[in-house]
Each structure stands twice: as C-alpha cells, then as structure tokens.
Amino acid sequence: MPAPYTRGYHHTKSKGHESSVNCGYCGKVVPRWKTIPSYRGFSINDPVLRKQIDRRMISTYSQKMYVCPSCARYRGIVRVGRSRRKDRSGF
C-alpha cells in the first residue's frame, strides 16, 4: 500500500459537495447517487376517448423523477437485498 492512502470516490467524478434532489413522492432531500430514477407518464386508457381524440392533439409526456430508497421500497420499485441474500430455498 502506498504511503499517502487516498480513498477512491466513486459516486461522482468531482470531490466535495454532491448534488441533492427531492424525492418525487415524499419530498425528502436525498443525495442523487442514493436515489432510484423512475418515470411518471400520462396516457388515456379509455378506448372510446382514444378513438374520438386525434393522436396528434395529445401530448403524452414522460417525466423523470427521483425516488428516495424508503419510498422505493414502500411502493415496490425495488426489493430489499435481493442481490445480497443467499438462496434459502433449501431450508
């Protein structure tokens, strides 16, 4: 090991203050590297309305939002520890 040990900083390219974002559901301020990106969109599900309205007149937008880990667990976007958990089907 070299004498002046430098810690590897892998969240961002720069050192120092990282950007923070607000959670899309609860509004909590979370560092960006901790959040899970999720997309919220709009679409018309009623088939009668979809036939009546011209497709060129509808703007279906997709908005990127960031979700904090607790909201992502609660809403089922991610599941806890699936990659680290050992296979326990033998028990």
Residue pairs with C-beta under 8 A, 6 or more apart in sequence:
9 15
11 18
11 31
11 33
12 18
12 33
18 31
18 32
18 33
19 31
19 32
20 29
20 30
20 31
20 32
21 29
21 30
21 32
21 35
21 66
22 28
22 29
22 30
22 66
23 29
23 30
23 35
23 66
23 67
23 68
23 71
24 38
24 40
24 65
24 66
24 67
24 71
25 67
25 68
25 71
25 75
26 68
26 70
26 71
28 68
28 70
28 71
30 66
30 68
30 69
32 66
34 68
34 69
35 66
35 67
35 68
35 69
36 66
36 67
36 69
36 72
36 77
36 78
37 64
37 65
37 66
37 67
38 64
38 65
38 66
38 67
38 72
38 77
39 62
39 63
39 64
39 65
40 62
40 63
40 65
41 60
41 61
41 62
41 63
42 60
42 61
43 60
44 50
44 53
44 58
67 75
67 77
69 78
71 77
72 78
73 79
73 80
